[in-house]
Amino acid sequence: MAEKTATPIKVLALSGSLRRASYNTALLRAAAELAPAGMTIEIYDLADIPMYNDDVRLAGFPPETERFRDALRQADAVLIASPEYNRSVPGVLKNAIDWASRKPDQPFAGKPIAIMGVSNGALGAAFANHHLRQIFVFMDAVMVNGPEVMVGGAKERFDEQGRLTHQATRDFVGAHLERLARLTRQTKAAQAE
């Protein structure tokens, strides 16, 4: 008997860093390589999203923010890799989340989300990870729980071209993506009932 093909999963990936050589963006590229069968990961560039201003929103979402909100709606799940700035979420990522979170049709509600973080220090962006979880629980997202992916010592885990070379970390990220795939399929099945 032929094995049943898993439903494809489209993941929108967000990096909390705009830096060209960002380790967090590199971690998302590694995730795209390590994605389980049937999962595709698209990295969304947050650079063009303007600073949040509620006066502007009330006049109508700017096109850049509407594109972002549409991309979130069309995705089956969201994967975030973020550094930690001053023990919290970087402004560029928080700004994008703030734009997306506004009514109508707040796209994070019921959306499976997985969080990762990379830093040069030992904690691997742990505080940013924790704050992102607080934000998304408030927005009624469906979170992938532990074990959490917090990669410390970035310089020892990525090569000069920004490729994740540390095998244990690659395995850990792969397992995280498997959990995201399972959660996404469970969530979609529950929402279809």
N, C-alpha and C positions, 0 to 999 in steps of 0.2 A: 504494500500500500504506500502511495506517495505521501511524503511528509507535508503537512499543511504549511503553506507559506505564511509567514508572519506579516501582519499589516504594516506597511511602511510608516516610519515615524520621521516627521520633519522637525528638526530642532533649530531654533534661532539662538545663536551664541552671541553673548555680549561681553566685551572686555571693558573693565573699569579703567583702562589706561589708553591714552591716545599716542603714547610714545612708540615710535617706529620699531624699536628693538624691544618692545614690551615682553617680559617673560609671561605675563598673563595671556596676551594674545598668542604667544608661542604655545602656551598650554592648550588653548582652544584649537590651534592647528594640529597639535598632537591628538587631541580628542577626535578631530575629524578623521585622522588616520586610524584611530583605535575603535571607532564606533562599531557596535555590533551589526550584524547583517540586518539590512532593512532600515537602518537609521542613517539619515543624512544630516550633516551639521553645516549650517551657513553662518558665517561670522558677519554680524551687522556693524557697520561703522557708525559710531555715535557722534562723529566730529561735527556734522552739520546741524545738529539739534541746537536751537537757540536757548538762551537762558530762560528759565521759566518766569513768566509774568502773567498773573491772572487777568490783568486788563486785556492783554493780547489774546489769551484763551477765550475770554468772554466775547471778543469780537470775531472769533473763529480760529480753530487750530491752524497754525502755520503749516504749509505743505510738508515740510521736513518732519514735523511731529505726527502728522496724519499718516505719512508713509510708514513711520516707525510703528504706530498703533496698528496699522493694517498688517504689517509683517508679524507682529505679535499675535494678532487674531488668527492669522493663517497657519501659524506654527502649532504643532501638536505639543511641544514642550520648549522650555527655555533653559539654556546652560549659561551660567555666568562664571567668569574667571576674573577676580578683582584683586588688585593690590590693596594695601591698607595705607591710608593717609591720615596721620594724626590719630591713630587708633580708631578709625571709622571708615566709612564708605567714601571713595573719591567723588568730588563734586560732579564730574562729567557723568558718572553712572547714576548718582542720586538725581541729578537734573533730568535725565532721560526717564527714569522711573516716575518722577513727579509729573512730567507731561503725560506719560502713558496712563497714569492712575486716575486721571480725571474722567468724570462722567461726560457723555453717556458711554455705555459699553466698555467699562474698565476691563482691559484684556487679560489681566493677571488672575481674575477670579476663576477658580477651578482649573488653573493651568499648572501642570507639573513643572517644577523648577528644581534644578540641581546647581549647587554652588561649589566653586573651587577657588583657591587663592594661592599665589606664589609670592615669596619675598626673599630677599637676600638674608634676612635674619632667620632665627630658629623657629619663630612661631607661625610662619607661613600665612600671614594675613588673617590670623584667627579672629581679631576684633572686627574686621570688616565682614568676615563670614557671619559672625554672630549678629551684627547689626542688620545685614541683609535678611537674615532669617526673621528678625523682628518685623522688618518692613513687610515682607511677603506674607507672614502669618496674618498681619493686620489686613492685607488685601485679599485674604481668602484663597491664596495659592495653595497648591498641594506640593509639599516639600519632600525631596529625597532626604531621608534622615541619615544618621551616621552609618559607618564610619565616615567622617568628614575628610575631604581632600584639602589639606593645608600643607603646601610644599615649601619647606624652608631650605636654605642653602642653595638658592637658584643657580649660582655660578657653577656649582658642582653637578648639577642635574641637566643642564642644557649645554650644547656645544656652541662654538663661535657663530654658527649660522642660525642659532635659535631653535635647534631641534632637541626635543626631549630625548636624552640618551640613557638616562638612569632606568634600568629595566624594572626594578621594583616599583618605581613611581609609575612607569608606563602600565604595569600590571594593575596597580591600584586605581589609576584613572580608568582603565578598561572595565574594571569591576564596578566602578561608580556609574559608568555609562550603561552597563547591564541593569543596574538598579533603576536608573532613569527610564530605560526601555520598559521594564516590568511595570513600574508605576504608571507610565503613560498608557500602556495597554489596559491596565486595571481601571484607570480613570476614564478612558474613552468608553470602555464597556459599561461602567456604572452610569455614565452620562447618557448612554444610548438606551438604557432601560426605561 
